[in-house]
Amino acid sequence: MPYPLDHVKPMHLTHELRLLRALGLSLVVFAAACGDDDVTPPATDAGPADSGPADLGTAPLCEATTVPCVDQSIGLLDLFDTVSPAAISEEGTTAGEFTTLIDASGGGFMPTQSFVYARFTDTGLTKVEVSDSDAFTSMDWDISFRRYVFRVNSGVSGPSCVQAGRTAPATTFDTLTTVPAALTYHAESYLTDTCEIVPDGAGLGSPATTLSSFWSYPGCVSMTGNVYVVALRDGRHVKLQVIGYYTPENQAMCDTMGTTGTPSGAGSVRVRWSFLD
């Protein structure tokens, strides 16, 4: 069975070691804790706190705010001050529906690059040339990707008011044609008021973001099929479903057998999305 995400044993999770050092924990304790290969699937809640916009109009919904815990975020999330060179490309567009490929590999299992930042447009998901450090003051991006961590621009993640909500479990991408009336939206709150990370439950030290429940872990990053609505700053709504983390053939193997081939193509993120209004 492959080890988490890239066939790298948990004992070698240098990224997580850096996170634990930032929290002041000893490496000795961490090494002991990593002796078990079992990984608990991430929490399935859409987010830890309710904070949905009450009335989405056509004008921008907010002005830039000051993001809390920036210094802590830089350390805890291994953030960088250079723009990621990774690409975003459209693989298919049909009647306003997009299938977008994002290189979210981040330079490898131990990331060496910034998140890939993007905004939703009528012609596709467009890359925004911004670094991790500059993203904390930028209103230009809606969503960002690196490895299995996706963030929207709000709360502790950015100065805007982009929020996301997970639809009911029985919802499918094709049947969702209007904005759900009773959907609860969430701003990013993966850091506490004292700037400590709120884990996603996977055991890897990754943050519980608004989109964390797009995957589960039966031995690889399997797609849950959850469908989300992303409420943008301009009042529009996007329906979004993550359909892949590996190459298509490896994703199919993971989803059906709980394993992948090598190389797996980890970080080859594919999202299916379209505007609802």
VOPAGU-2260 file (C-alpha; in pm, 1 decimal, decimal comma):
REM VOPAGU-2260
SITE   aa  ch    i         X         Y         Z
SITE  MET   A    0       0,0       0,0       0,0
SITE  PRO   A    1     141,9     344,7     -87,9
SITE  TYR   A    2     227,5     577,6     194,4
SITE  PRO   A    3      37,2     905,7     228,5
SITE  LEU   A    4      11,3    1101,8     -93,9
SITE  ASP   A    5     347,8    1035,5    -264,3
SITE  HIS   A    6     465,1     702,6    -127,7
SITE  VAL   A    7     675,3     886,6     130,0
SITE  LYS   A    8     678,2     722,2     471,7
SITE  PRO   A    9     534,2     931,5     755,8
SITE  MET   A   10     872,4     912,7     935,4
SITE  HIS   A   11    1008,7    1128,7     655,8
SITE  LEU   A   12     746,6    1406,9     663,1
SITE  THR   A   13     989,2    1698,4     678,3
SITE  HIS   A   14     705,9    1939,9     598,5
SITE  GLU   A   15     519,8    1828,1     907,2
SITE  LEU   A   16     838,4    1847,4    1117,7
SITE  ARG   A   17     864,6    2213,3    1029,9
SITE  LEU   A   18     504,0    2262,8    1133,1
SITE  LEU   A   19     567,3    2098,9    1468,3
SITE  ARG   A   20     882,0    2303,3    1527,6
SITE  ALA   A   21     671,5    2614,4    1463,9
SITE  LEU   A   22     438,4    2495,1    1737,4
SITE  GLY   A   23     727,9    2439,2    1977,8
SITE  LEU   A   24     702,3    2060,8    1994,5
SITE  SER   A   25    1012,1    1843,2    2014,1
SITE  LEU   A   26    1123,1    1632,3    1719,6
SITE  VAL   A   27    1163,1    1336,5    1950,3
SITE  VAL   A   28     793,2    1338,4    2033,7
SITE  PHE   A   29     703,2    1375,1    1666,9
SITE  ALA   A   30     920,1    1081,9    1560,5
SITE  ALA   A   31     750,0     861,7    1816,3
SITE  ALA   A   32     405,7     975,0    1705,1
SITE  CYS   A   33     481,5     895,7    1341,7
SITE  GLY   A   34     545,6     528,9    1403,9
SITE  ASP   A   35     187,9     439,7    1303,0
SITE  ASP   A   36     103,7     445,5     930,5
SITE  ASP   A   37    -270,0     470,8     994,7
SITE  VAL   A   38    -420,5     798,0     874,4
SITE  THR   A   39    -758,8     923,2     987,8
SITE  PRO   A   40    -967,7    1063,0     700,8
SITE  PRO   A   41   -1016,0    1440,9     706,8
SITE  ALA   A   42   -1320,6    1584,9     872,7
SITE  THR   A   43   -1624,5    1594,9     644,2
SITE  ASP   A   44   -1769,5    1921,5     771,2
SITE  ALA   A   45   -1750,6    2208,3     524,1
SITE  GLY   A   46   -1583,7    2427,5     785,2
SITE  PRO   A   47   -1554,5    2491,7    1155,5
SITE  ALA   A   48   -1765,5    2805,8    1182,0
SITE  ASP   A   49   -2076,8    2953,4    1022,5
SITE  SER   A   50   -2028,6    3296,7     869,8
SITE  GLY   A   51   -2234,1    3310,3     550,7
SITE  PRO   A   52   -2312,5    3629,5     361,8
SITE  ALA   A   53   -2675,9    3724,8     411,3
SITE  ASP   A   54   -2739,0    3919,9      91,1
SITE  LEU   A   55   -2517,7    3882,9    -215,4
SITE  GLY   A   56   -2557,5    4177,9    -449,7
SITE  THR   A   57   -2388,0    4277,7    -774,0
SITE  ALA   A   58   -2145,3    4526,9    -620,8
SITE  PRO   A   59   -1827,6    4408,8    -447,0
SITE  LEU   A   60   -1925,9    4272,0    -108,9
SITE  CYS   A   61   -1625,3    4391,1      86,5
SITE  GLU   A   62   -1314,8    4600,9      98,7
SITE  ALA   A   63    -975,8    4462,3     195,6
SITE  THR   A   64    -937,9    4365,5     559,9
SITE  THR   A   65    -628,2    4301,8     768,7
SITE  VAL   A   66    -555,7    3929,9     784,0
SITE  PRO   A   67    -471,7    3797,3    1132,0
SITE  CYS   A   68    -188,1    3557,4    1215,2
SITE  VAL   A   69      12,5    3622,5     898,0
SITE  ASP   A   70     351,3    3548,4    1056,9
SITE  GLN   A   71     218,2    3226,5    1204,0
SITE  SER   A   72      65,3    3125,3     871,5
SITE  ILE   A   73     398,5    3169,4     695,9
SITE  GLY   A   74     562,1    2925,3     935,6
SITE  LEU   A   75     279,8    2678,3     982,4
SITE  LEU   A   76     192,3    2646,8     613,1
SITE  ASP   A   77     549,8    2673,7     477,7
SITE  LEU   A   78     472,1    2979,7     268,3
SITE  PHE   A   79     701,9    3158,3      24,1
SITE  ASP   A   80     764,0    3508,9    -112,0
SITE  THR   A   81     804,9    3412,1    -478,8
SITE  VAL   A   82     529,3    3342,0    -732,2
SITE  SER   A   83     472,1    2976,4    -816,3
SITE  PRO   A   84     579,1    2887,5   -1172,5
SITE  ALA   A   85     304,7    2624,9   -1196,7
SITE  ALA   A   86      47,4    2639,2   -1475,5
SITE  ILE   A   87    -331,1    2633,2   -1494,6
SITE  SER   A   88    -497,1    2506,2   -1811,8
SITE  GLU   A   89    -848,3    2430,3   -1931,8
SITE  GLU   A   90    -905,8    2071,8   -2045,4
SITE  GLY   A   91   -1264,1    2114,8   -2154,7
SITE  THR   A   92   -1537,8    2377,2   -2181,6
SITE  THR   A   93   -1899,1    2291,9   -2264,6
SITE  ALA   A   94   -2181,8    2544,5   -2235,9
SITE  GLY   A   95   -2005,2    2740,5   -1965,3
SITE  GLU   A   96   -1879,8    2436,2   -1774,0
SITE  PHE   A   97   -1504,8    2406,3   -1719,6
SITE  THR   A   98   -1268,5    2121,2   -1637,7
SITE  THR   A   99    -948,8    2285,1   -1517,0
SITE  LEU   A  100    -608,4    2125,0   -1457,8
SITE  ILE   A  101    -394,8    2289,7   -1190,8
SITE  ASP   A  102     -34,0    2194,7   -1127,2
SITE  ALA   A  103     -63,3    2191,7    -749,0
SITE  SER   A  104     247,4    1979,0    -689,2
SITE  GLY   A  105     417,0    2270,3    -512,3
SITE  GLY   A  106     761,6    2147,3    -609,0
SITE  GLY   A  107     717,1    1806,2    -446,3
SITE  PHE   A  108     591,1    1634,9    -132,3
SITE  MET   A  109     794,1    1880,9      76,6
SITE  PRO   A  110     677,5    2201,3     -98,0
SITE  THR   A  111     932,5    2448,5    -230,7
SITE  GLN   A  112     685,1    2677,9    -408,0
SITE  SER   A  113     399,4    2911,0    -324,9
SITE  PHE   A  114      38,6    2810,5    -362,7
SITE  VAL   A  115    -106,4    2859,3    -710,3
SITE  TYR   A  116    -354,7    3148,8    -692,6
SITE  ALA   A  117    -645,2    3193,5    -932,5
SITE  ARG   A  118    -975,0    3370,7    -996,8
SITE  PHE   A  119   -1292,6    3249,8   -1165,0
SITE  THR   A  120   -1371,2    3423,9   -1495,7
SITE  ASP   A  121   -1615,7    3370,0   -1780,5
SITE  THR   A  122   -1331,7    3229,5   -1991,0
SITE  GLY   A  123   -1194,5    2990,6   -1730,5
SITE  LEU   A  124    -991,6    2973,5   -1411,5
SITE  THR   A  125    -721,5    3237,0   -1454,4
SITE  LYS   A  126    -389,5    3227,2   -1270,7
SITE  VAL   A  127    -309,3    3529,8   -1056,4
SITE  GLU   A  128      61,3    3610,0   -1037,9
SITE  VAL   A  129      92,7    3655,2    -663,5
SITE  SER   A  130     318,7    3495,7    -402,9
SITE  ASP   A  131     209,3    3350,2     -71,2
SITE  SER   A  132     328,3    3654,0     119,8
SITE  ASP   A  133     160,8    3903,9    -115,4
SITE  ALA   A  134    -163,6    3702,8    -120,2
SITE  PHE   A  135    -238,1    3824,7     233,3
SITE  THR   A  136    -296,9    4175,3      94,9
SITE  SER   A  137    -432,2    4087,7    -251,3
SITE  MET   A  138    -800,6    4103,5    -346,2
SITE  ASP   A  139    -727,2    3968,2    -695,2
SITE  TRP   A  140    -748,2    3596,7    -619,6
SITE  ASP   A  141   -1046,2    3378,0    -529,5
SITE  ILE   A  142    -894,0    3035,8    -464,9
SITE  SER   A  143    -548,7    2879,9    -422,6
SITE  PHE   A  144    -407,0    2529,4    -454,0
SITE  ARG   A  145    -102,4    2343,0    -326,5
SITE  ARG   A  146     -91,7    1967,9    -284,2
SITE  TYR   A  147    -418,6    1866,1    -114,2
SITE  VAL   A  148    -471,5    2203,4      59,4
SITE  PHE   A  149    -709,2    2446,4    -113,5
SITE  ARG   A  150    -789,4    2789,8      33,2
SITE  VAL   A  151   -1032,4    3068,5     -52,5
SITE  ASN   A  152    -961,3    3438,7      -7,9
SITE  SER   A  153   -1114,0    3526,5     329,0
SITE  GLY   A  154   -1059,9    3504,5     704,1
SITE  VAL   A  155    -709,3    3393,1     799,9
SITE  SER   A  156    -628,1    3315,5     435,5
SITE  GLY   A  157    -670,3    3651,5     263,1
SITE  PRO   A  158    -822,5    4000,4     284,3
SITE  SER   A  159   -1132,2    3936,9      71,3
SITE  CYS   A  160   -1471,5    3780,9     149,0
SITE  VAL   A  161   -1478,3    3473,8     -76,4
SITE  GLN   A  162   -1659,3    3196,6     109,1
SITE  ALA   A  163   -1748,9    2834,1      40,3
SITE  GLY   A  164   -2019,6    2593,2     147,4
SITE  ARG   A  165   -2060,0    2220,9      96,6
SITE  THR   A  166   -2394,9    2114,6     -46,5
SITE  ALA   A  167   -2606,2    1826,1      85,9
SITE  PRO   A  168   -2451,8    1477,8      48,3
SITE  ALA   A  169   -2696,5    1367,5    -222,9
SITE  THR   A  170   -2617,5    1669,7    -442,6
SITE  THR   A  171   -2456,4    1599,8    -778,8
SITE  PHE   A  172   -2278,3    1848,8    -998,5
SITE  ASP   A  173   -2527,2    1807,9   -1283,9
SITE  THR   A  174   -2840,0    1845,5   -1069,8
SITE  LEU   A  175   -2718,9    2162,2    -897,4
SITE  THR   A  176   -2849,7    2436,0   -1125,7
SITE  THR   A  177   -2931,2    2718,5    -884,7
SITE  VAL   A  178   -2778,6    2861,5    -569,3
SITE  PRO   A  179   -2915,0    2661,5    -272,4
SITE  ALA   A  180   -3133,1    2888,4     -60,7
SITE  ALA   A  181   -3031,6    2749,1     277,9
SITE  LEU   A  182   -2662,6    2681,7     218,6
SITE  THR   A  183   -2423,0    2789,8     493,7
SITE  TYR   A  184   -2100,0    2953,5     376,1
SITE  HIS   A  185   -1769,3    2960,9     559,1
SITE  ALA   A  186   -1477,0    3201,6     563,7
SITE  GLU   A  187   -1134,4    3043,7     616,7
SITE  SER   A  188   -1079,9    2983,4     988,5
SITE  TYR   A  189    -810,7    2715,4     997,6
SITE  LEU   A  190    -619,6    2914,2    1261,0
SITE  THR   A  191    -756,6    2978,8    1608,0
SITE  ASP   A  192    -780,7    3317,3    1777,4
SITE  THR   A  193    -437,6    3242,2    1927,2
SITE  CYS   A  194    -297,5    3160,7    1579,8
SITE  GLU   A  195    -275,1    2784,0    1627,8
SITE  ILE   A  196    -353,3    2555,6    1338,4
SITE  VAL   A  197    -688,3    2375,3    1324,5
SITE  PRO   A  198    -601,1    2037,4    1167,8
SITE  ASP   A  199    -816,3    1874,8     901,3
SITE  GLY   A  200    -811,8    1539,6    1082,2
SITE  ALA   A  201    -589,0    1359,1     832,7
SITE  GLY   A  202    -296,7    1337,1    1073,9
SITE  LEU   A  203     -55,0    1522,4     845,7
SITE  GLY   A  204     -67,3    1864,6    1010,5
SITE  SER   A  205    -260,1    2021,3     724,6
SITE  PRO   A  206    -519,2    2292,6     794,8
SITE  ALA   A  207    -895,8    2242,6     800,3
SITE  THR   A  208    -994,3    2468,5     511,9
SITE  THR   A  209   -1342,4    2527,5     370,6
SITE  LEU   A  210   -1276,2    2267,7      97,2
SITE  SER   A  211   -1091,6    2003,3     302,6
SITE  SER   A  212   -1366,9    1745,5     267,3
SITE  PHE   A  213   -1309,8    1698,4    -106,5
SITE  TRP   A  214   -1093,4    1396,5     -21,9
SITE  SER   A  215   -1077,1    1093,4     204,9
SITE  TYR   A  216    -786,1     859,2     268,4
SITE  PRO   A  217    -837,5     485,1     220,4
SITE  GLY   A  218    -464,0     453,8     142,5
SITE  CYS   A  219    -447,4     732,0    -116,1
SITE  VAL   A  220    -624,7    1063,0    -185,6
SITE  SER   A  221    -968,5     943,5    -290,4
SITE  MET   A  222   -1235,3    1180,7    -418,6
SITE  THR   A  223   -1548,6    1213,2    -202,9
SITE  GLY   A  224   -1751,6    1368,0    -482,4
SITE  ASN   A  225   -1864,5    1653,5    -257,7
SITE  VAL   A  226   -2005,8    1952,2    -445,1
SITE  TYR   A  227   -1937,7    2304,5    -316,9
SITE  VAL   A  228   -2070,2    2650,3    -386,6
SITE  VAL   A  229   -1813,1    2929,1    -374,6
SITE  ALA   A  230   -1955,8    3276,7    -307,8
SITE  LEU   A  231   -1734,4    3534,1    -477,6
SITE  ARG   A  232   -1665,3    3892,6    -377,6
SITE  ASP   A  233   -1867,0    4028,5    -670,3
SITE  GLY   A  234   -2180,9    3840,4    -561,7
SITE  ARG   A  235   -2160,4    3559,3    -816,5
SITE  HIS   A  236   -2160,2    3192,4    -720,7
SITE  VAL   A  237   -1955,4    2903,8    -856,5
SITE  LYS   A  238   -2041,3    2536,7    -819,7
SITE  LEU   A  239   -1726,5    2331,5    -786,5
SITE  GLN   A  240   -1630,4    1965,6    -758,9
SITE  VAL   A  241   -1275,1    1831,7    -726,5
SITE  ILE   A  242   -1252,3    1528,4    -956,1
SITE  GLY   A  243    -885,0    1437,9    -935,4
SITE  TYR   A  244    -561,2    1469,0    -740,9
SITE  TYR   A  245    -352,3    1218,7    -941,3
SITE  THR   A  246    -335,7    1143,0   -1312,0
SITE  PRO   A  247    -677,9    1020,2   -1433,1
SITE  GLU   A  248    -573,5     654,9   -1445,5
SITE  ASN   A  249    -420,1     668,5   -1097,3
SITE  GLN   A  250    -721,7     854,6    -959,4
SITE  ALA   A  251    -952,8     584,9   -1093,2
SITE  MET   A  252    -733,0     320,1    -930,3
SITE  CYS   A  253    -731,1     508,1    -601,7
SITE  ASP   A  254   -1107,7     560,1    -598,4
SITE  THR   A  255   -1182,8     194,3    -667,6
SITE  MET   A  256    -890,1       6,8    -507,6
SITE  GLY   A  257    -744,3     244,3    -249,1
SITE  THR   A  258    -399,8     249,7    -409,0
SITE  THR   A  259    -211,8     408,3    -700,6
SITE  GLY   A  260      69,2     325,8    -938,5
SITE  THR   A  261     413,5     486,5    -931,0
SITE  PRO   A  262     462,5     764,3   -1024,7
SITE  SER   A  263     115,0     870,5    -924,4
SITE  GLY   A  264     115,2    1225,8   -1059,3
SITE  ALA   A  265      21,4    1360,0    -714,9
SITE  GLY   A  266     -75,3    1725,5    -724,5
SITE  SER   A  267    -231,0    1704,9   -1073,6
SITE  VAL   A  268    -552,7    1864,0    -951,4
SITE  ARG   A  269    -861,3    1867,9   -1169,9
SITE  VAL   A  270   -1169,9    2066,9   -1080,4
SITE  ARG   A  271   -1505,8    2077,6   -1252,6
SITE  TRP   A  272   -1688,4    2408,2   -1213,7
SITE  SER   A  273   -1929,7    2659,4   -1359,1
SITE  PHE   A  274   -2109,2    2979,0   -1260,9
SITE  LEU   A  275   -2456,4    2942,9   -1112,9
SITE  ASP   A  276   -2550,7    3305,5   -1182,9
